[in-house]
């Protein structure tokens, strides 16, 4: 009888995250439905301020109550339902790895691809599942057929791994890697687009654009940049590590050619999960980063020949999508923006405090850079943690020097009040 129950339970698990028997439906469906009914008909901006509604969401996380984690721009915690999915799939895998991983869990990638495509607003045949934005973007960076002398334009404020990838290609293949620089915050789309356009030369082939600058949270006008680039017959690679699962958009609407993201940031998928999008008619020309028997195939799956991977992590993405979808993309975006503006709006007028991020909705959402005159980022970061147990991260990169603060949907107003009080006290006493 115990074996029979176990077998039936496994069948339910194998049905996956997109069935009526999903873990999300088992754990949250009824409670969340009731909470959603109370705000039905309200705008996302109105719901963003409804603490009763968000308290239901907050209870779905297992974060340490003794630590205020405001570095969600690095890695976001997964909600309980995602953690439990990974744990269940891991236990199942270890009952017979080669059977359950390759013959059972591996079959879940296609339903997952479908759901990711729905969330991204694209074709399933344009989505590859991998481990993070670095892997996704490196696949394109090293997979493009570029020759010596071809130019790639990026910025000094791009993510370091992407900068190093282009520098390595330049060293290996003789490419010209040009970096322009911005002084953020900038509240002028045309100034940003113009800076890229002015850097274009007859040898330029690729623009590399970061959707949300990870250091200070500046939202870049990606669609306008892509439209400009295409007028010059250039392709655009977009680093969407901090935008996917945060901003309410569909990837094709950006009009880019390539897009890579990490799913363990604002989507709150298992740590070590990512996604690559390539416009369908461009898949065939990109070499896979890891070997494939048909490297020139136009099948997006050629980018998934990773060998043995973590199937539990991969399948746990499904429950993160359920969690995200139940909230709603726009509602989630507005809540996180509200939390950012809540604390940043309170500290911006404190003497010696400086914000390094625009508070206008079109230019920022979650991430804000803050500094206190007379303190290094490391000193402010240490003071916040040692005195108040507030976890942030100090940033010193090119022309940026600040502490990055990033709330998420589980962040409580009380936590942000604590941050505001801490910044005010530190700014007043550290003279």
C-alpha positions in Angstrom: 0.0 0.0 0.0 2.8 2.4 0.8 4.5 1.7 -2.5 1.2 2.3 -4.3 0.7 5.6 -2.6 4.3 6.6 -3.4 3.7 5.7 -7.1 0.5 7.7 -7.2 2.3 10.7 -5.6 5.1 10.5 -8.2 2.5 10.5 -11.0 1.1 13.7 -9.6 4.5 15.2 -9.4 5.4 14.2 -12.9 2.2 16.0 -14.2 4.3 19.1 -13.7 3.9 22.7 -12.8 1.3 23.4 -15.5 -1.3 20.9 -14.4 -4.3 21.3 -12.1 -2.1 19.3 -9.6 0.7 21.9 -9.5 2.3 22.6 -6.2 1.2 26.2 -6.5 -2.4 25.2 -6.9 -2.1 22.8 -3.9 -0.4 25.4 -1.6 -1.7 28.8 -2.7 -4.6 28.8 -5.2 -7.5 29.2 -2.7 -5.8 31.8 -0.5 -4.5 33.8 -3.5 -7.9 33.7 -5.2 -9.5 35.2 -2.2 -6.9 38.0 -1.9 -7.2 38.8 -5.6 -11.0 39.1 -5.4 -10.6 41.9 -2.8 -8.6 44.0 -5.3 -10.4 42.9 -8.4 -11.0 45.9 -10.7 -8.3 48.0 -9.1 -5.4 49.4 -11.2 -1.9 47.9 -10.7 -0.9 51.3 -9.2 -3.7 51.1 -6.6 -2.9 47.5 -5.7 0.7 48.4 -5.3 -0.2 50.2 -2.1 -2.5 47.6 -0.7 -0.6 46.1 2.2 -3.2 43.5 3.0 -3.0 42.0 -0.5 0.8 42.0 -0.4 1.0 40.4 3.0 -0.4 37.2 1.4 2.4 37.3 -1.1 5.0 38.0 1.6 4.0 34.9 3.6 4.9 32.7 0.6 8.6 33.4 1.2 11.0 31.8 3.8 13.4 34.8 4.2 15.3 35.2 7.4 13.3 37.7 9.6 16.6 38.8 11.3 18.1 40.0 8.1 16.6 42.7 5.8 17.7 41.5 2.4 17.8 44.5 0.0 20.2 43.0 -2.5 17.6 41.2 -4.6 19.4 42.7 -7.7 22.0 40.0 -7.1 19.9 36.9 -6.6 16.3 36.9 -5.4 15.1 34.2 -3.0 12.7 31.7 -4.4 9.3 31.4 -2.7 8.5 28.3 -0.7 6.6 26.6 -3.5 9.6 26.8 -5.8 11.9 25.5 -3.2 9.6 22.5 -2.5 9.3 21.7 -6.2 13.1 21.6 -6.5 13.4 19.4 -3.4 10.7 17.0 -4.6 12.2 16.7 -8.0 15.6 16.2 -6.5 14.4 13.4 -4.2 12.7 11.8 -7.2 15.8 12.1 -9.3 17.9 10.3 -6.7 15.6 7.4 -6.6 17.0 6.4 -10.0 18.9 9.3 -11.7 19.3 8.0 -15.2 15.6 6.9 -15.4 13.8 9.8 -13.7 16.1 12.5 -15.0 16.4 11.5 -18.7 13.2 9.6 -19.2 10.8 11.6 -17.0 11.9 15.0 -16.0 13.6 15.7 -19.3 10.1 15.5 -20.9 9.1 18.5 -18.9 11.3 20.9 -20.9 8.8 21.3 -23.7 5.9 22.4 -21.5 8.3 24.7 -19.7 9.5 26.1 -23.0 5.8 26.8 -23.9 5.1 28.6 -20.7 8.3 30.7 -20.9 7.3 31.7 -24.4 3.9 32.7 -23.3 5.4 34.9 -20.6 8.0 36.3 -23.0 5.3 36.8 -25.7 7.3 34.9 -28.4 7.4 31.6 -30.2 8.4 28.5 -28.2 10.9 27.8 -30.9 12.8 30.9 -30.0 13.4 30.0 -26.3 16.3 28.0 -24.9 16.5 27.0 -21.3 19.9 27.3 -19.6 21.6 28.5 -16.4 21.9 32.2 -16.3 22.3 35.4 -18.3 26.1 35.0 -18.6 25.6 31.7 -20.3 22.8 33.0 -22.6 24.7 36.0 -23.7 28.0 34.3 -24.1 26.3 31.8 -26.4 25.5 34.7 -28.7 28.7 36.6 -28.2 30.9 33.6 -29.1 28.4 32.2 -31.6 28.2 35.2 -34.0 30.2 35.0 -37.2 32.4 38.0 -36.8 35.8 38.6 -38.4 38.9 40.7 -37.6 38.1 44.4 -37.8 34.4 44.0 -37.2 33.3 46.4 -34.5 31.0 45.8 -31.5 29.7 48.8 -29.4 28.9 48.4 -25.7 29.2 50.6 -22.7 31.5 50.9 -19.7 28.4 50.4 -17.5 27.5 47.0 -18.9 27.8 43.9 -16.8 31.5 42.8 -16.2 31.0 39.2 -17.6 29.7 40.6 -20.8 32.5 43.2 -21.1 35.1 40.4 -20.5 33.4 38.2 -23.1 33.7 40.9 -25.8 37.3 41.7 -24.7 38.2 38.0 -25.0 36.7 37.8 -28.5 38.6 40.9 -29.4 41.8 39.3 -28.2 41.1 36.0 -30.0 39.6 37.2 -33.2 40.8 40.7 -33.7 37.4 42.4 -33.2 37.2 46.1 -32.4 35.4 46.5 -29.0 34.3 50.0 -28.4 32.8 51.2 -25.1 30.9 54.4 -24.7 30.2 55.8 -21.2 27.1 57.3 -19.5 26.7 59.4 -16.4 23.6 58.1 -14.8 20.8 59.0 -14.0 19.7 60.2 -17.5 16.1 61.2 -18.1 16.4 61.7 -21.9 15.9 58.8 -24.3 17.2 60.7 -27.2 20.5 61.5 -25.5 21.1 57.8 -24.9 20.1 56.7 -28.4 22.3 59.5 -29.9 25.3 58.4 -27.9 25.1 54.9 -29.4 24.5 56.3 -32.9 27.4 58.7 -32.8 29.7 55.8 -32.0 28.7 53.8 -35.1 31.3 53.5 -37.8 31.4 51.7 -41.2 32.9 48.7 -39.3 30.2 48.4 -36.7 28.2 45.2 -36.7 26.7 44.7 -33.3 25.3 46.9 -30.4 25.3 45.4 -27.0 22.7 47.0 -24.7 21.9 46.4 -21.1 18.1 46.7 -20.5 18.4 47.7 -16.9 21.9 48.8 -15.7 22.6 46.5 -12.8 24.7 49.1 -10.9 22.1 51.8 -10.5 18.8 50.6 -12.1 18.7 52.9 -15.1 16.1 51.6 -17.6 17.6 52.0 -21.1 15.3 52.9 -24.1 16.0 49.5 -25.7 13.3 49.7 -28.4 14.5 53.1 -29.6 18.1 51.9 -29.7 17.1 48.8 -31.7 15.1 50.8 -34.2 18.0 53.1 -34.7 20.5 50.2 -35.0 18.3 48.5 -37.6 18.2 51.6 -39.7 22.0 51.2 -39.8 21.7 47.4 -40.6 23.1 46.5 -37.3 22.0 43.7 -34.9 21.4 44.2 -31.2 22.1 41.9 -28.3 20.1 42.8 -25.1 21.2 41.9 -21.6 17.9 41.4 -19.8 19.2 40.0 -16.6 17.4 42.6 -14.5 14.3 43.3 -16.6 12.7 39.9 -17.3 10.2 39.0 -14.5 10.3 42.7 -13.3 9.1 44.9 -16.1 5.9 44.2 -17.9 7.0 43.7 -21.5 7.2 41.1 -24.3 10.6 40.4 -25.8 9.6 40.9 -29.5 8.3 44.3 -28.6 11.9 45.4 -27.9 12.7 44.7 -31.5 16.1 43.3 -30.6 17.7 40.3 -32.2 19.1 38.4 -29.2 18.1 38.5 -25.5 19.5 36.7 -22.5 18.3 36.7 -18.9 18.7 35.1 -15.5 15.4 33.6 -14.1 16.7 33.6 -10.5 16.4 37.3 -10.2 13.0 39.0 -10.3 11.1 35.9 -11.6 12.3 34.2 -8.4 13.0 30.9 -10.1 15.6 28.4 -8.6 19.1 29.7 -8.3 21.0 28.7 -11.4 18.3 29.1 -14.1 18.3 31.2 -17.2 16.8 31.7 -20.6 18.0 32.6 -24.1 15.8 34.2 -26.8 17.0 34.4 -30.4 14.8 35.7 -33.2 13.8 32.7 -35.2 15.4 33.6 -38.5 18.7 34.2 -36.8 19.1 30.9 -34.9 20.7 29.0 -37.7 23.7 31.3 -38.0 24.7 31.2 -34.3 27.2 28.6 -33.3 26.3 26.8 -30.0 28.6 27.6 -27.1 28.8 23.9 -26.3 29.1 21.2 -28.9 26.2 20.0 -31.0 26.0 17.5 -33.8 24.1 20.1 -36.0 25.7 23.5 -35.1 24.1 25.2 -38.0 20.6 23.9 -37.3 17.8 26.4 -36.9 16.5 24.4 -33.9 16.8 26.4 -30.7 17.4 23.2 -28.8 21.0 23.1 -30.1 21.8 25.6 -27.4 20.7 23.1 -24.7 23.3 20.4 -25.1 24.7 21.0 -21.7 25.3 17.4 -20.7 24.0 16.4 -17.3 22.3 19.4 -15.8 20.1 20.0 -12.7 16.7 18.8 -13.9 15.2 19.7 -10.5 16.3 23.3 -10.9 15.0 23.4 -14.5 11.6 22.0 -13.6 11.3 24.3 -10.6 11.1 27.2 -13.0 7.6 26.1 -13.8 6.3 26.9 -10.3 8.1 30.3 -10.4 6.1 31.1 -13.5 2.9 30.0 -11.7 3.8 32.3 -8.8 4.6 35.2 -11.1 1.5 34.8 -13.2 -0.8 34.6 -10.2 0.4 38.0 -9.2 0.4 39.5 -12.7 3.4 41.1 -14.5 2.2 44.7 -14.3 0.9 44.4 -10.8 4.3 43.1 -9.7 6.2 45.8 -11.5 4.2 48.5 -9.9 4.5 47.1 -6.4 8.3 46.9 -6.7 8.5 50.4 -8.1 6.3 51.6 -5.3 8.6 50.0 -2.7 11.6 51.6 -4.4 10.0 55.1 -4.5 8.8 54.7 -0.9 12.2 54.6 0.7 14.1 56.6 -2.0 11.5 59.4 -1.8 12.0 59.7 2.0 15.8 59.8 1.9 16.4 62.1 -1.1 16.1 65.3 1.0 18.3 64.2 3.9 21.5 66.3 4.0 24.6 64.5 2.6 22.5 61.8 1.0 22.6 61.4 -2.8 20.5 59.2 -5.1 22.2 57.9 -8.2 18.9 56.8 -9.9 16.0 58.6 -11.4 12.7 58.2 -9.6 10.6 58.6 -12.8 8.8 55.4 -13.7 10.1 55.2 -17.2 13.7 55.3 -16.0 13.8 53.0 -13.0 11.8 50.3 -11.2 13.5 48.3 -8.4 17.2 49.2 -8.2 18.4 52.5 -6.7 21.9 53.7 -6.0 22.4 55.8 -2.8 25.5 57.4 -1.2 26.3 59.5 1.8 28.9 62.3 1.4 32.1 61.5 3.2 31.6 57.7 3.2 32.8 55.1 0.7 30.3 52.5 -0.6 32.1 49.9 1.5 31.8 51.9 4.6 28.0 52.6 4.1 27.4 49.0 3.2 29.2 47.8 6.4 27.3 50.4 8.6 24.0 49.2 7.3 24.7 45.6 7.9 26.7 45.8 11.2 24.4 48.2 12.9 21.0 47.4 11.4 21.3 44.0 9.7 20.4 45.5 6.4 22.1 43.6 3.5 22.9 45.7 0.4 26.0 45.9 -1.8 28.6 48.5 -2.3 29.3 49.5 -5.9 32.5 51.0 -7.3 32.6 50.6 -11.0 33.9 53.1 -13.6 32.2 56.4 -12.8 29.7 54.8 -10.4 30.2 54.9 -6.6 27.2 54.1 -4.4 25.4 51.4 -2.4 22.8 49.5 -4.4 19.4 48.9 -2.8 16.9 46.5 -4.3 13.5 45.5 -2.7 11.3 42.7 -4.0 7.6 41.7 -3.5 8.3 40.1 -0.1 9.9 43.3 1.2 7.9 44.8 4.0 7.2 48.5 4.6 8.6 48.1 8.1 11.9 46.9 6.5 12.1 50.0 4.4 11.2 52.3 7.3 14.2 50.7 9.1 16.4 51.5 6.0 15.2 55.1 6.0 15.9 55.5 9.7 19.3 53.9 9.3 20.4 56.1 6.4 19.2 59.2 8.3 21.1 58.3 11.4 24.3 57.4 9.6 24.1 60.6 7.6 23.7 62.6 10.7 26.3 61.0 12.9 29.0 60.2 10.4 30.1 63.8 9.8 
